Structure formats: C-alpha cells, structure tokens
C-alpha cells in the first residue's frame, strides 16, 4: 500500500511541476531561428528586360513581374510555415501582391519562395534601386509562432535606411498556449518615444480585436537598448483559437499594430511540452 501511495505522490509532483513550467516564457524569443533575404532576387526570364516591363497605361510606370526572394536561416533550429509580407515601401513603390510563402527552412539552409510577388514603380521617383522592408512570420517545431518586423531587403542591410521604422524595432512577438491561458511575449531591439503597449484579441484573423489589458503596459526600452515583455491572457478558454495584435503607442498619440499571432489553449498543452523537453 505504501508503494502505491508513493507512486501516486511522484505522479502528482510531476504534474504540478509540468503546469508550473507552462507559465514560463519561451527561453529563446526567436525559437533559435534567424531569417533574412539573400541577394539577388530572381526575376522573370520571359520579358526582354527581365527586371522590368512597362505598363501601358499609365506612363512613367514600371512593373517588376514576376520575381521571387530567397531566405536563409542563420539559426540553429528549423523554421516552419515561413511567410513574408512587404510591410514598408519607399516613395513611389506599391504592390498588388505583397506576400510570398517560403515554407520550411532548416538551420543553415536557404530556400526560394514558392510563389511570386510584384512591385509597381513610379519612375518619377528616384527609387528604382531602393528596396522594401518585410514582416516575416514563422513557427518552430513546437508550434510557437513568431512575427519579426522591419526586416531589410537583403541580409546585413538596415530597414530604417529604406523606410521610416515604427516607434519600436520589434525582434519577436509570440503567443504560447497553456491550460486556460496564453502567455504573450515580445522583445524589442530599440524604442523611440515609446510610452507603452496594448494587447488586442479576436477569435478570427480578421475579427473584431478588443483590448484585453486594463492599463497601458509601460515601456522599458530606449533608443540604445530594447526590452523584454510578457503578458498572460488568463481569460482564455481551452480549445478556442485566439488571435493577438500588439499595439505600441508613442508620446504623440501615434500607434502601430503588429501581428496577428495565434494560440489555442488546451488542457494537454503543458503535458505534451513537459514530455517533449524531459524525455
């Protein structure tokens, strides 16, 4: 009988330990993943000038059609479901197809996008050789989702040299599901005139986003140094998928939204992650 109770005690301790660890933030904010686009982009070969074709009408307009982008993963873990969307354009440049799906990129590997995107360029602006900035989303093998903003046109370049950066330079924005809660974390590289953050939640990607934090989450970073943040959504219910956006607010009342990212709380979330990391 004593042996039986001893086994039960050990099991209870293990379960308590599991769920105590569920509320902890992800150790690596990037999931061990570091993505950036390589030179050069790949252009269509069916046009006389592979870089540009003229649109007629209007005049003074060029269209890059089609072209693809290659991404490299300089991290130590695999990135899954990698998608990149043009998030910032130099003057005179627009796009009717700003999103590319890249797919899976292993550590140290590079992959071309599996679909195309376009750019329409007004030649009255001196921006023919200017690049765009990207917002990149991906997940790790544990289905933790990440969103990285202000990624430059090519590796090693600074997006702020191309476009006006947002109030913050966001390194990562993640939502990790637990039992009846979602742990939301974000990490900044720099913050300019930032006074704080708000978290908005919806039950569909394009749904009605409602602010869930009672008070503004105060800024802790500066121009020279970023900061790490965490917010726990304790009102989440199991087996429902929630979508989150992060709002940063500056001194002048201007705000910028990042995301969305998503998570689905489940009773077994903590159990699965415990055995993943401990066995």
Residue, then its C-alpha position, 0 to 999 in steps of 0.5 A: x500500500x505504501x508503494x502505491x501511495x508513493x507512486x501516486x505522490x511522484x505522479x502528482x509532483x510531476x504534474x504540478x511541476x509540468x503546469x508550473x513550467x507552462x507559465x514560463x516564457x519561451x527561453x529563446x524569443x526567436x525559437x533559435x531561428x534567424x531569417x533574412x533575404x539573400x541577394x539577388x532576387x530572381x526575376x522573370x526570364x520571359x520579358x526582354x528586360x527581365x527586371x522590368x516591363x512597362x505598363x501601358x497605361x499609365x506612363x512613367x510606370x514600371x512593373x517588376x513581374x514576376x520575381x521571387x526572394x530567397x531566405x536563409x536561416x542563420x539559426x540553429x533550429x528549423x523554421x516552419x510555415x515561413x511567410x513574408x509580407x512587404x510591410x514598408x515601401x519607399x516613395x513611389x513603390x506599391x504592390x498588388x501582391x505583397x506576400x510570398x510563402x517560403x515554407x520550411x527552412x532548416x538551420x543553415x539552409x536557404x530556400x526560394x519562395x514558392x510563389x511570386x510577388x510584384x512591385x509597381x514603380x513610379x519612375x518619377x521617383x528616384x527609387x528604382x534601386x531602393x528596396x522594401x522592408x518585410x514582416x516575416x512570420x514563422x513557427x518552430x517545431x513546437x508550434x510557437x509562432x513568431x512575427x519579426x518586423x522591419x526586416x531589410x531587403x537583403x541580409x546585413x542591410x538596415x530597414x530604417x535606411x529604406x523606410x521610416x521604422x515604427x516607434x519600436x524595432x520589434x525582434x519577436x512577438x509570440x503567443x504560447x498556449x497553456x491550460x486556460x491561458x496564453x502567455x504573450x511575449x515580445x522583445x524589442x531591439x530599440x524604442x523611440x518615444x515609446x510610452x507603452x503597449x496594448x494587447x488586442x484579441x479576436x477569435x478570427x484573423x480578421x475579427x473584431x480585436x478588443x483590448x484585453x489589458x486594463x492599463x497601458x503596459x509601460x515601456x522599458x526600452x530606449x533608443x540604445x537598448x530594447x526590452x523584454x515583455x510578457x503578458x498572460x491572457x488568463x481569460x482564455x478558454x481551452x480549445x478556442x483559437x485566439x488571435x493577438x495584435x500588439x499595439x505600441x503607442x508613442x508620446x504623440x498619440x501615434x500607434x502601430x499594430x503588429x501581428x496577428x499571432x495565434x494560440x489555442x489553449x488546451x488542457x494537454x498543452x503543458x503535458x505534451x511540452x513537459x514530455x517533449x523537453x524531459x524525455 
